[in-house]
Amino acid sequence: MLRLAAAIALVLPTLAVAQALTPEEIAAMVDQRMKDFNPYQELLNNPDPARSLEAMRIMIDSGDEDLERMALEYGLLSPNATTKRAAFESLLERKPIFSVRFDGSGVDDTDFAWNMRNRYSGTLDTTSVGYWRLPVGDFNEQAQCFVDAHDTDDCMITVNADGIFLTPDRMNARAQISDAGMLMGEASLAGVETAVPFSIRLLD
């Protein structure tokens, strides 16, 4: 029995090496993956904005994680405002939990630190950068906004022609999606006199 175990132990590393992918095989797999995705990229980059937008929406709703990710990235990084807004609204419909980064390094207000740690139940590092989680809930048809997942009575995110408005508890802000796919703006926080710059990463 011991001899059999020893023999198996000697064979297993050999099998592992034999089954390992070579650099050439990996390169071929990458080439194939890129070849498979090229037609989808062509659909997204269609010179007709209407067709491009519709392709993005279909891919986002496809149920294929790779296509969803590709389409969302395309939309959020698009220079076209309509495409960017459609992609953001599609992201909201997936009820993400946003991590809001508050840059309090230039805020001369001691209430900022207290608010981050106590009122907002957030975190604050030594450079006065705080983080707060915002869980997105359902879309309220009557109010035309997305509500907080934990408080379905009040609007939390509203998207319209004037921009993106965030109104969770104790916060009021207007934001825009940057060229890098970040939601950025300045927030008025309860108890803090100075406006606080904030950002939300929309892409992994």
C-alpha positions as a Python dict, from the first residue, in 0.01 Angstrom:
ca = {
    (1, 'M'): (0, 0, 0),
    (2, 'L'): (282, 238, 87),
    (3, 'R'): (455, 156, -242),
    (4, 'L'): (135, 236, -432),
    (5, 'A'): (101, 570, -255),
    (6, 'A'): (463, 653, -329),
    (7, 'A'): (416, 565, -695),
    (8, 'I'): (109, 788, -721),
    (9, 'A'): (297, 1073, -556),
    (10, 'L'): (569, 1043, -819),
    (11, 'V'): (322, 1033, -1108),
    (12, 'L'): (99, 1326, -1004),
    (13, 'P'): (359, 1604, -1058),
    (14, 'T'): (430, 1460, -1403),
    (15, 'L'): (60, 1468, -1490),
    (16, 'A'): (31, 1824, -1363),
    (17, 'V'): (320, 1932, -1586),
    (18, 'A'): (173, 1747, -1881),
    (19, 'Q'): (-163, 1919, -1834),
    (20, 'A'): (-17, 2270, -1790),
    (21, 'L'): (-88, 2512, -2072),
    (22, 'T'): (204, 2622, -2282),
    (23, 'P'): (256, 2990, -2364),
    (24, 'E'): (165, 2912, -2724),
    (25, 'E'): (-163, 2749, -2619),
    (26, 'I'): (-251, 3045, -2398),
    (27, 'A'): (-170, 3287, -2683),
    (28, 'A'): (-395, 3087, -2917),
    (29, 'M'): (-677, 3096, -2663),
    (30, 'V'): (-638, 3473, -2623),
    (31, 'D'): (-645, 3518, -3001),
    (32, 'Q'): (-960, 3307, -3023),
    (33, 'R'): (-1129, 3502, -2742),
    (34, 'M'): (-1046, 3833, -2913),
    (35, 'K'): (-1173, 3694, -3243),
    (36, 'D'): (-1499, 3590, -3076),
    (37, 'F'): (-1550, 3937, -2926),
    (38, 'N'): (-1455, 4143, -3231),
    (39, 'P'): (-1802, 4119, -3394),
    (40, 'Y'): (-1958, 4252, -3073),
    (41, 'Q'): (-1711, 4539, -3059),
    (42, 'E'): (-1800, 4620, -3419),
    (43, 'L'): (-2169, 4636, -3324),
    (44, 'L'): (-2095, 4874, -3039),
    (45, 'N'): (-1875, 5092, -3260),
    (46, 'N'): (-2135, 5118, -3537),
    (47, 'P'): (-2122, 5469, -3688),
    (48, 'D'): (-2500, 5490, -3654),
    (49, 'P'): (-2555, 5605, -3290),
    (50, 'A'): (-2903, 5452, -3277),
    (51, 'R'): (-2779, 5106, -3381),
    (52, 'S'): (-2483, 5130, -3147),
    (53, 'L'): (-2709, 5224, -2855),
    (54, 'E'): (-2950, 4941, -2928),
    (55, 'A'): (-2663, 4690, -2954),
    (56, 'M'): (-2537, 4805, -2616),
    (57, 'R'): (-2880, 4765, -2456),
    (58, 'I'): (-2929, 4417, -2602),
    (59, 'M'): (-2584, 4305, -2486),
    (60, 'I'): (-2645, 4441, -2134),
    (61, 'D'): (-2972, 4247, -2114),
    (62, 'S'): (-2826, 3932, -2272),
    (63, 'G'): (-2752, 3749, -1947),
    (64, 'D'): (-2395, 3685, -2066),
    (65, 'E'): (-2160, 3834, -1805),
    (66, 'D'): (-1879, 3898, -2054),
    (67, 'L'): (-2109, 4078, -2297),
    (68, 'E'): (-2272, 4275, -2014),
    (69, 'R'): (-1934, 4389, -1887),
    (70, 'M'): (-1818, 4483, -2237),
    (71, 'A'): (-2133, 4681, -2312),
    (72, 'L'): (-2135, 4863, -1978),
    (73, 'E'): (-1771, 4959, -2017),
    (74, 'Y'): (-1838, 5084, -2369),
    (75, 'G'): (-2137, 5287, -2255),
    (76, 'L'): (-1988, 5441, -1942),
    (77, 'L'): (-1673, 5542, -2130),
    (78, 'S'): (-1862, 5671, -2433),
    (79, 'P'): (-1829, 6042, -2521),
    (80, 'N'): (-2196, 6034, -2622),
    (81, 'A'): (-2410, 6166, -2334),
    (82, 'T'): (-2717, 5961, -2430),
    (83, 'T'): (-2517, 5638, -2446),
    (84, 'K'): (-2345, 5714, -2115),
    (85, 'R'): (-2677, 5785, -1942),
    (86, 'A'): (-2837, 5467, -2080),
    (87, 'A'): (-2544, 5257, -1957),
    (88, 'F'): (-2559, 5416, -1612),
    (89, 'E'): (-2933, 5356, -1581),
    (90, 'S'): (-2879, 4994, -1684),
    (91, 'L'): (-2616, 4964, -1412),
    (92, 'L'): (-2858, 5106, -1154),
    (93, 'E'): (-3119, 4850, -1255),
    (94, 'R'): (-2878, 4580, -1138),
    (95, 'K'): (-2903, 4723, -785),
    (96, 'P'): (-2531, 4766, -716),
    (97, 'I'): (-2385, 4862, -381),
    (98, 'F'): (-2182, 5174, -450),
    (99, 'S'): (-1876, 5262, -247),
    (100, 'V'): (-1863, 5641, -216),
    (101, 'R'): (-1518, 5793, -163),
    (102, 'F'): (-1523, 6129, 18),
    (103, 'D'): (-1206, 6337, 1),
    (104, 'G'): (-1204, 6536, 321),
    (105, 'S'): (-835, 6629, 302),
    (106, 'G'): (-923, 6988, 212),
    (107, 'V'): (-1222, 7016, 445),
    (108, 'D'): (-1152, 7238, 746),
    (109, 'D'): (-1442, 7110, 952),
    (110, 'T'): (-1404, 6877, 1248),
    (111, 'D'): (-1766, 6764, 1201),
    (112, 'F'): (-1664, 6582, 881),
    (113, 'A'): (-1471, 6312, 1068),
    (114, 'W'): (-1745, 6274, 1329),
    (115, 'N'): (-2012, 6247, 1062),
    (116, 'M'): (-1822, 5986, 862),
    (117, 'R'): (-1766, 5762, 1162),
    (118, 'N'): (-2096, 5810, 1344),
    (119, 'R'): (-2382, 5942, 1133),
    (120, 'Y'): (-2282, 5762, 813),
    (121, 'S'): (-2134, 5448, 971),
    (122, 'G'): (-1850, 5485, 725),
    (123, 'T'): (-1473, 5458, 751),
    (124, 'L'): (-1209, 5731, 763),
    (125, 'D'): (-835, 5693, 708),
    (126, 'T'): (-548, 5907, 835),
    (127, 'T'): (-559, 6130, 525),
    (128, 'S'): (-926, 6223, 590),
    (129, 'V'): (-1055, 6009, 306),
    (130, 'G'): (-1382, 5846, 401),
    (131, 'Y'): (-1589, 5566, 246),
    (132, 'W'): (-1964, 5511, 264),
    (133, 'R'): (-2171, 5232, 108),
    (134, 'L'): (-2489, 5311, -86),
    (135, 'P'): (-2708, 5010, -175),
    (136, 'V'): (-2927, 5091, -477),
    (137, 'G'): (-3286, 4968, -461),
    (138, 'D'): (-3579, 4955, -704),
    (139, 'F'): (-3684, 5219, -952),
    (140, 'N'): (-3982, 5419, -828),
    (141, 'E'): (-4201, 5485, -1132),
    (142, 'Q'): (-4407, 5754, -965),
    (143, 'A'): (-4110, 5954, -836),
    (144, 'Q'): (-3890, 5863, -1135),
    (145, 'C'): (-3590, 5776, -920),
    (146, 'F'): (-3399, 5485, -770),
    (147, 'V'): (-3453, 5438, -397),
    (148, 'D'): (-3223, 5322, -120),
    (149, 'A'): (-3240, 4944, -84),
    (150, 'H'): (-3292, 4990, 291),
    (151, 'D'): (-3533, 5284, 269),
    (152, 'T'): (-3782, 5246, -14),
    (153, 'D'): (-3975, 5566, 65),
    (154, 'D'): (-3719, 5825, -45),
    (155, 'C'): (-3533, 5889, -369),
    (156, 'M'): (-3162, 5815, -357),
    (157, 'I'): (-3051, 5856, -721),
    (158, 'T'): (-3229, 6059, -988),
    (159, 'V'): (-3106, 6075, -1347),
    (160, 'N'): (-3235, 6342, -1584),
    (161, 'A'): (-3121, 6593, -1843),
    (162, 'D'): (-2965, 6815, -1575),
    (163, 'G'): (-2736, 6543, -1442),
    (164, 'I'): (-2722, 6274, -1176),
    (165, 'F'): (-2856, 6369, -835),
    (166, 'L'): (-2777, 6176, -517),
    (167, 'T'): (-3005, 6238, -222),
    (168, 'P'): (-2952, 5961, 33),
    (169, 'D'): (-3003, 6037, 401),
    (170, 'R'): (-2789, 6336, 515),
    (171, 'M'): (-2641, 6396, 170),
    (172, 'N'): (-2730, 6610, -130),
    (173, 'A'): (-2517, 6615, -443),
    (174, 'R'): (-2505, 6650, -819),
    (175, 'A'): (-2259, 6438, -1014),
    (176, 'Q'): (-2139, 6359, -1364),
    (177, 'I'): (-1970, 6055, -1516),
    (178, 'S'): (-1608, 6133, -1599),
    (179, 'D'): (-1420, 6021, -1909),
    (180, 'A'): (-1267, 5747, -1693),
    (181, 'G'): (-1606, 5606, -1597),
    (182, 'M'): (-1617, 5756, -1246),
    (183, 'L'): (-1918, 5926, -1094),
    (184, 'M'): (-1778, 6252, -954),
    (185, 'G'): (-1908, 6565, -786),
    (186, 'E'): (-1926, 6764, -463),
    (187, 'A'): (-2161, 6673, -181),
    (188, 'S'): (-2336, 6875, 86),
    (189, 'L'): (-2330, 6663, 401),
    (190, 'A'): (-2545, 6724, 705),
    (191, 'G'): (-2351, 6909, 974),
    (192, 'V'): (-2056, 6990, 744),
    (193, 'E'): (-2032, 7349, 621),
    (194, 'T'): (-1785, 7280, 338),
    (195, 'A'): (-1878, 7093, 19),
    (196, 'V'): (-1694, 6760, 6),
    (197, 'P'): (-1556, 6617, -322),
    (198, 'F'): (-1664, 6259, -379),
    (199, 'S'): (-1634, 5984, -638),
    (200, 'I'): (-1788, 5646, -710),
    (201, 'R'): (-1608, 5386, -918),
    (202, 'L'): (-1852, 5244, -1173),
    (203, 'L'): (-1619, 4998, -1348),
    (204, 'D'): (-1417, 4717, -1190),
}
